[in-house]
């Protein structure tokens, strides 16, 4: 059975902050599968009623995923919810 670490954090929404949190849980606890919630407000959303994502919001989330994945040379399973 594979277990993942739910990496919710309150350090901010910059891609590097997500990468730092991912590194912390992988290095400190040895996880190779992690999850971040993307449904939280990041401050760049414009449509708060139905959470429709526009191109800048999609790009911001893509940059977060890229920063996390690029911070590792080994394979890391990343789940974005």
C-alpha positions in Angstrom: 0.0 0.0 0.0 1.4 3.4 -1.0 1.0 6.3 1.4 1.3 10.0 0.5 1.9 13.0 2.6 -0.7 15.8 2.4 1.5 18.8 2.1 -0.8 21.7 2.9 1.1 24.6 4.3 0.7 28.2 5.2 3.9 29.7 3.8 2.4 31.3 0.8 1.5 30.4 -2.8 4.9 31.0 -4.6 6.1 27.9 -6.5 9.4 27.9 -4.6 7.4 27.7 -1.3 5.7 24.5 -2.5 9.0 23.1 -3.6 10.5 23.8 -0.2 7.6 22.1 1.6 7.8 19.1 -0.7 11.6 18.8 0.0 10.9 19.0 3.7 8.4 16.2 3.9 10.5 14.0 1.5 13.8 14.6 3.3 12.4 14.6 6.8 9.9 11.7 6.5 11.0 9.8 3.5 7.8 10.1 1.4 8.0 9.6 -2.3 4.3 10.5 -2.9 3.0 13.9 -1.9 -0.3 15.9 -2.4 -1.1 19.6 -2.5 -4.5 21.1 -2.5 -4.9 23.5 -5.4 -8.5 24.5 -4.5 -7.3 27.0 -1.9 -7.3 30.7 -2.7 -3.9 31.9 -3.9 -4.7 35.6 -4.3 -4.6 35.4 -8.1 -8.1 34.1 -8.7 -10.7 36.5 -10.2 -13.8 34.3 -10.1 -14.4 33.5 -6.4 -18.0 32.4 -7.0 -17.6 29.3 -9.1 -13.7 29.0 -9.2 -13.4 29.2 -13.0 -9.6 29.4 -13.7 -8.3 31.8 -16.2 -5.0 31.5 -18.1 -2.9 33.3 -15.4 -4.3 31.1 -12.7 -3.6 28.0 -14.7 -0.1 29.1 -15.4 0.5 29.8 -11.7 -0.6 26.3 -10.8 1.5 24.8 -13.6 4.6 26.7 -12.3 4.0 25.3 -8.8 3.8 21.7 -10.2 7.0 22.3 -12.2 8.9 23.7 -9.3 8.0 20.7 -7.1 8.9 18.1 -9.8 12.1 19.9 -10.8 13.4 20.0 -7.2 13.9 16.2 -7.4 16.2 14.1 -9.5 14.5 10.9 -8.4 10.9 10.0 -9.3 8.3 11.7 -7.1 4.6 11.0 -7.3 2.7 14.4 -7.2 -1.0 14.7 -6.7 -2.8 18.0 -7.1 -6.3 18.3 -5.9 
